[in-house]
Amino acid sequence: MSKPPLPITALVTALILLLAAALPAQAGAGKKPRLKRVQDTAAAVIEGTGPAYAGRPETLALADEIAQQHGLDRLWVRRTLGKARQVPQVMRLIVPPPVTVPKNWQQYRSRFLEPERIQAGVAFWQAHRATLERASSSYGVPPEIVVGIIGVETYFGRHQGRYRVLDALATLALDFPAEHPRAAARTAFFRAELGAFLKLRQQNGLDAFKPRGSYAGALGIPQFMPSSWARYAVDFDQDGRVDLFDSTADAIGSVAHYFKSFNWKPGMPTHYPVDFDYERMDLETLLAPDIKPTFGVEQFTAKGVVLGALARQHPGPLALVELQNGDYAPSYVAGTENFYAITRYNWSSYYALAVIELGQAVAAALPARAPEAQASSTPSNTGCSASTQASTSAMPICR
């Protein structure tokens, strides 16, 4: 027996329901756009697979110490830390690998200054130009430095890390490898970072088990450690909360604020090219302070460094920065206080120069703007880079 045809009103209702299901959801319309992470969706989260920390006397002692130091609920800290598990991969990764080959600046540089990352940087800069310029105006840090940091750290927010941060920090606080050359100091560091992380989560009413980050516990788009988040992160999009995971504006503002806090000097170059007067050169003395600016221009030149006209007018101290090039002669630059400020983000001259040069490359690749739109709120002269030198030469070819 055939069924009677549906009334016309029922057909119309069914059609409306089908169309509604096919349309994209508009939930959250009107909210500020957040960063869409294109990574991590297919990559599995790395959680602890080693022993649980619950019940260990040292876990309870550390939990009580953290609770007292930060004014946290002792039972909550004990329960939370007790649910963490050891991550064997973290214990392996934190130990420096044996030095089998010499450092190579050119190889290190090539990891970050490659076409895809530069084009991603162009897209990032164009999408967030107004925020970058506002951060530069507020804190005096050029957009290309902020872009360079975020590009090196997380590929402009795409790769924020896969490790459950609670597990990673608990592992490094309670089971830091004894074979590490600085085991005692690093253990103390990670115990402090674990405390800072737990304080951030409880005071903001957030889940301590949700955040993912690097194997060392670095968080979000700029990869801030928890203590840096507490000290330097800012609510730059003014939505009432600091979110370094999904708010690009907060990340941009926080990076710029970080450098201002480490004495960034607006308008000062990050470095200058150098030549050498080999008859007077005192390389051992020049390299002794490492990357910390120590020598005035007169001292610098008296020890055999030949500077260009702009560098000879530099008002502050300089450091001779050496970058190894494997089997070839090293590259050298004269680092300023702003170069040193970048190394406070990561204590490596290779890292600092990669950040500088990635930012420069992205800026150079930006489409041309109208003359009235090109004025920068902060002068930015990062100097002639070491990467423009021939890797077979110890002296720069640029001026």
C-alpha positions in Angstrom: 0.0 0.0 0.0 1.5 3.3 -1.1 2.0 6.2 1.5 0.1 9.4 0.9 2.3 12.4 -0.4 3.7 14.7 2.3 1.9 18.1 2.7 3.6 21.0 1.0 4.4 22.6 4.4 6.3 19.5 5.5 8.3 19.4 2.3 9.3 23.1 2.8 10.3 22.5 6.5 12.5 19.5 5.5 14.2 21.5 2.8 15.0 24.3 5.2 16.5 21.9 7.7 18.7 20.3 5.0 19.9 23.7 3.9 20.7 24.8 7.4 22.8 21.6 8.0 24.8 22.3 4.9 25.7 25.8 5.8 28.9 26.5 7.8 28.2 27.2 11.5 28.2 30.8 12.6 28.6 30.2 16.3 30.7 32.8 17.9 30.0 35.5 15.2 31.1 38.9 16.4 34.0 37.6 18.4 37.6 38.7 17.6 39.3 36.3 15.1 41.8 34.0 16.8 44.8 32.3 15.2 44.0 29.2 13.3 46.7 26.7 13.9 47.3 24.6 10.8 49.6 22.2 12.7 48.9 19.9 15.6 45.5 18.7 14.3 47.0 15.6 12.7 50.0 15.3 15.1 49.4 13.3 18.2 49.9 15.0 21.5 52.9 13.7 23.4 51.9 12.9 27.0 53.9 11.1 29.7 54.3 7.4 29.3 56.7 6.9 32.1 56.0 6.5 35.8 53.3 8.6 37.4 54.4 11.2 39.9 51.6 10.5 42.4 52.8 9.2 45.8 56.5 10.0 45.4 57.9 11.8 48.5 59.8 14.3 46.3 56.6 15.1 44.4 54.7 15.9 47.6 57.6 18.0 48.9 57.8 20.0 45.7 54.0 20.4 45.6 54.0 21.8 49.1 57.0 24.1 48.3 55.2 25.5 45.2 51.9 26.0 47.1 53.6 27.9 49.8 55.8 30.0 47.5 52.9 31.0 45.2 50.0 31.0 47.7 48.2 28.2 46.0 45.9 25.6 47.4 48.2 22.8 48.7 45.8 19.9 48.0 45.1 21.2 44.4 48.8 21.4 43.7 49.3 17.9 45.1 46.5 16.4 43.1 47.5 18.2 39.9 51.2 17.3 40.1 50.3 13.8 41.1 48.5 13.3 37.8 51.5 14.2 35.8 53.6 11.5 34.2 57.3 11.3 33.2 58.0 11.9 29.5 61.1 9.9 28.5 61.5 11.8 25.2 61.9 15.1 27.2 64.7 13.6 29.3 66.6 12.6 26.1 66.0 15.9 24.3 67.1 18.2 27.1 70.6 16.7 27.2 73.0 18.5 24.7 74.1 16.2 21.9 77.8 15.4 21.7 79.7 17.9 19.5 80.7 15.8 16.5 80.9 18.6 13.9 81.8 22.3 14.3 79.0 24.9 14.3 78.0 26.2 10.9 76.2 29.6 10.7 75.4 29.1 7.0 73.7 25.8 7.7 71.8 27.1 10.7 70.7 30.2 8.7 69.3 28.0 5.9 66.9 26.3 8.3 65.0 29.6 8.8 65.7 31.7 5.7 64.0 29.6 3.1 61.3 30.7 0.6 58.3 29.1 2.2 58.9 30.6 5.6 59.6 34.0 4.1 56.4 33.9 2.2 54.5 32.8 5.3 56.1 35.8 7.0 54.9 38.1 4.3 51.3 36.8 4.8 51.7 37.2 8.6 52.9 40.8 8.3 50.2 41.8 5.8 47.5 40.2 8.0 48.7 41.9 11.2 50.3 45.1 9.9 48.3 47.4 12.1 49.1 45.4 15.2 52.8 45.3 14.4 52.9 49.0 13.9 51.0 49.6 17.1 53.4 47.4 19.0 56.3 49.3 17.4 54.8 52.6 18.4 54.1 51.4 22.0 57.4 49.7 22.7 59.9 51.0 20.2 60.7 47.5 18.7 60.7 47.3 14.9 58.1 45.0 13.3 60.8 43.0 11.6 62.2 41.9 14.9 58.9 40.7 16.2 58.2 39.0 12.9 61.6 37.4 13.0 61.1 36.0 16.5 57.6 34.5 15.8 58.9 33.1 12.5 61.8 31.4 14.0 60.0 30.2 17.2 56.8 28.8 15.8 56.7 29.3 12.0 54.3 32.2 12.6 52.2 30.3 15.1 51.9 27.0 13.2 54.1 24.9 15.3 53.5 25.6 19.0 54.6 22.2 20.3 53.0 18.8 21.0 54.1 18.1 24.6 51.6 18.3 27.4 53.3 21.1 29.4 52.4 19.8 32.8 54.1 16.4 32.0 57.2 18.1 30.4 57.8 20.5 33.3 57.2 17.9 36.0 59.7 15.6 34.2 62.3 18.3 34.1 61.6 19.4 37.7 61.7 16.0 39.3 63.8 13.8 36.9 66.2 16.1 35.2 69.0 14.0 33.7 72.1 14.0 36.0 74.5 13.7 33.1 73.6 17.2 31.9 76.6 19.5 32.5 74.4 22.0 34.4 72.0 19.6 36.0 71.7 21.4 39.3 71.0 24.9 37.9 68.6 23.6 35.2 66.7 21.5 37.8 66.2 24.7 39.9 65.1 26.6 36.8 62.4 24.0 35.8 61.2 23.7 39.4 60.6 27.5 39.3 58.9 27.2 35.8 56.6 24.4 37.0 55.5 26.6 39.9 54.9 29.6 37.6 52.9 27.4 35.3 50.7 26.1 38.0 50.1 29.6 39.4 49.1 30.8 35.9 46.6 28.0 35.5 45.0 28.2 38.9 44.8 32.0 39.2 43.1 32.2 35.9 40.8 29.2 36.5 42.3 27.3 33.6 42.8 23.5 33.0 46.4 22.6 33.9 46.3 19.5 31.8 45.2 21.2 28.5 48.2 23.3 27.4 50.6 21.9 24.8 54.0 23.3 24.2 57.7 22.5 23.6 59.5 19.7 25.3 61.0 22.4 27.6 57.6 23.8 28.5 57.6 26.9 26.3 54.1 28.1 25.5 52.1 29.6 22.6 52.9 31.6 19.5 56.0 33.3 21.0 57.1 30.3 23.0 57.2 32.1 26.4 58.2 30.1 29.4 55.6 30.3 32.2 57.6 32.9 34.2 58.0 35.1 31.1 54.3 34.8 30.5 53.6 36.1 34.0 56.2 38.9 33.7 56.0 40.1 30.1 52.8 38.9 28.4 50.2 41.7 27.7 46.6 41.8 26.7 47.3 43.6 23.5 43.9 42.9 21.9 42.3 44.3 25.0 39.7 41.5 25.4 40.3 41.2 29.1 42.6 38.2 29.1 46.1 37.3 27.9 46.1 34.5 25.4 49.4 33.6 23.7 48.0 30.4 22.1 45.4 31.9 19.8 45.6 35.7 20.0 48.2 36.9 17.5 47.8 40.5 18.8 48.7 39.4 22.3 51.7 37.5 21.0 52.9 40.5 19.0 52.5 42.9 21.8 54.1 40.5 24.3 57.2 40.0 22.2 57.7 43.7 21.8 57.1 44.3 25.5 59.6 41.6 26.3 62.3 43.4 24.4 61.5 46.8 25.9 61.8 45.1 29.3 65.3 44.0 28.3 66.4 47.5 27.4 65.7 47.6 23.7 67.0 50.9 22.4 64.7 52.3 19.6 66.6 53.3 16.5 69.8 51.5 17.4 71.2 49.0 14.9 71.5 45.4 16.0 75.0 45.0 14.6 77.7 46.4 12.2 80.1 44.7 9.7 83.7 44.6 10.7 87.1 44.2 9.1 90.4 43.6 10.9 93.8 45.2 11.1 95.7 42.0 11.6 98.9 43.7 12.9 97.0 45.1 15.9 94.2 42.4 16.3 93.8 41.0 19.8 91.2 38.4 19.0 91.4 36.6 22.4 90.6 39.7 24.4 87.9 40.7 22.0 86.1 37.4 22.2 86.5 37.0 26.0 83.3 38.7 26.9 81.4 36.5 24.4 78.3 38.4 23.1 78.0 40.9 25.9 78.8 44.5 24.6 81.8 45.5 26.6 84.1 47.7 24.4 83.7 51.3 23.4 84.4 52.2 19.8 88.0 53.5 20.7 88.8 50.3 22.6 87.3 48.2 19.8 89.4 49.8 17.1 92.5 49.8 19.3 92.4 46.1 19.5 92.4 45.7 15.7 88.7 46.0 14.6 88.1 48.2 11.6 84.7 49.8 11.6 82.7 51.7 9.0 81.7 55.3 9.3 78.3 54.5 10.8 79.7 52.1 13.4 82.4 54.6 14.4 79.6 57.0 15.5 77.9 54.3 17.7 77.3 55.8 21.2 77.4 52.6 23.2 79.4 49.4 23.9 80.1 46.7 21.3 80.8 43.0 21.3 82.8 41.1 18.7 80.4 38.2 17.7 82.0 35.2 16.1 79.9 32.7 14.1 81.6 29.5 13.0 81.1 28.3 9.4 82.2 24.7 9.7 85.4 24.1 7.9 85.4 27.6 6.5 86.6 30.8 8.2 84.2 32.3 10.8 82.0 35.3 10.2 82.2 38.3 12.5 79.9 41.2 13.3 80.0 44.0 15.9 77.0 43.3 18.1 75.2 46.2 19.9 73.1 46.3 23.0 70.1 45.5 20.8 71.8 42.4 19.4 72.4 41.4 23.0 68.7 42.0 23.9 67.7 39.5 21.2 70.0 36.9 22.9 68.0 37.3 26.1 65.2 35.5 24.3 67.5 32.7 23.4 71.1 32.8 24.5 72.7 32.2 21.1 74.3 34.6 18.7 73.3 32.2 15.8 69.6 32.5 16.9 69.8 36.3 17.2 71.2 36.7 13.7 68.7 34.3 12.2 65.9 36.3 13.8 67.3 39.5 12.5 67.9 38.2 9.0 64.5 36.4 8.7 62.8 39.7 9.7 64.8 41.6 7.1 64.0 39.0 4.4 60.3 39.2 5.1 60.4 43.0 5.1 62.2 43.0 1.7 59.7 40.6 0.2 56.6 42.7 1.2 54.8 44.3 -1.8 55.6 47.9 -2.3 53.3 50.4 -0.5 52.4 53.9 -1.3 55.0 56.5 -0.1 52.8 57.9 2.6 52.2 54.4 4.0 55.9 53.5 4.2 56.9 55.8 7.1 58.0 53.6 10.0 57.2 54.7 13.6 60.5 53.4 14.7 63.8 53.7 12.8 65.2 50.2 12.1 68.8 49.7 10.9 69.9 46.2 11.7 73.2 46.7 9.9 74.9 44.7 7.2 74.5 41.1 7.9 77.1 38.4 8.2 75.2 36.2 5.8 76.0 38.5 2.9 79.6 37.5 3.4 81.2 34.8 1.4 81.5 31.8 3.7 85.1 31.2 2.6 86.2 34.6 3.9 86.7 35.8 7.5 85.9 39.3 6.5 82.6 40.9 5.4 82.3 42.1 1.8 79.6 44.5 2.7 79.8 48.1 3.9 
